[in-house]
Amino acid sequence: MAPERGSTEAGSTDRSSTDRRRLVLPGQYGPLFDDGGPALVVEAREFFTARPVHRAKAHLWLSALRHRVRELGDRAEHVQVDTLREALVGRDDLDVVDPPSRTLRAQVRHWGRGTEVLPSRGFVTDEAEFAEWAAQGTGRFRMETHYERVRRREGWLMQSDGPIGGKFSLDDQNREPPPRGATTLGLPDPWWPTEDDIDDEVRHDLDRWERDGVARFVGRDDTRRFAVTADEARQALDDFVQVRLGDFGPFEDATLTNDWTMAHSLLSVPMNLGVLDPFEVVEAALVAHRDHDAPLASVEGFVRQVAGWRDYVWHLYWWFGDDYGAEENALGAHERIPRWWQELDASAIDAVCLSTAMEGLHDHGWLHHIQRLMVLGNWALQRGYDPVHLTEWFTDVFVDGTDWVMPANIIGMSQHADGGMVATKPYASGGRYIDRMSDHCGGCRYDPTKRLGEDACPFTAGYWAFLSRTEPALQDNPRMMRPLQQMRRLTDLDEVVAQETRRGTP
């Protein structure tokens, strides 16, 4: 259920607002979380050292924090501590916009006993509104219904009482494979920020933390590629809308080996940092459609990602509560994540789709959603990686990974570990889907049409082995009836299963 709102201690609002200081926590580094008074910006090393995280992620989040301190100037009290507790105990002059994780909310309420808690911000709908809507359902509420409700309320892409284009989702127009023979989409490079002295200082401190054994990082800290301030985020948004929004829709599910950004916005990082308001993002796309003839399908698809899916998984995080993910393992997945995954090591991988994804993740800490879902997620699903550990891994190694964004995405959508609370079927596929939506398979030693033999595609063979392993859990799922019937007709199924049991790194 939605968390309790309001003050954490009776009488905390009696103090004059001029005496209070806004507590600034991860995900709250933009003007949206600032009401104009003094601020306490907490830099707790535990934010970056609790588990091994991607070096680029640590850089981005620490850079955003310190840039915010500079922007606030004399209004900021910047404290550098080991734990958030050290910054909260003994303070009775704080208020805070409700933090974007259960861990931070619990710490604020426990240690910050005089802290006034304000409603959360940074999303299209608020928690109380979503909870009221969700409580009216039967326990299964689809993103599509939530998205339609938001569109109607805001009047986005609406004409009279119906959606422009006749449907709320134009997803069927946004599934084009990459252009035949292309190595890139041919678009200009995205807008990149310019590093400054703060980034130099951050890199120096992260080096020192790692050298002193305080922190352990994975991946590469390349030149900063993502916006960490509101000004940078607006420039990145303007560039996306002007240059890549038109191609985003048709190619949003396509992948090219030599084009890691494709036509994607790269705005998930600044939105999750709290430096870019999703309302501003949606409005920019709507203006582009209205004034600059941006294709409706592209604009609708982008709005659906921001105001539909992103908003939806935020609310599911709170609605499902603390137990979601802790016990959900509907497909009986208990395999440990292998070391080459933990180290983002693509050196021994022959499968081009998987090596491209792992190399891109190592270098940038970011992949677009199809590489996350249909390459990495599909691989993990087929091989039964533990969904809780997998969720932690995705949270730690992706630069936009947060505690709230990953559970519904990984446990629910990607791994189907919740038994259908988020998605109606597992997102599993063989190599032919990857072959259609990418240029990977043409130069790969594996054949996406084969499930048996030395050149059998590990995704194609892995798909049938996955169905064999999970048949008891999936046999009553109407959307899995046909795949399971196909599996039962395979005369070489036992050989395929044995082959995939023996197979090591692909």
Disulfide bonds with the S-S distance in Angstrom:
none
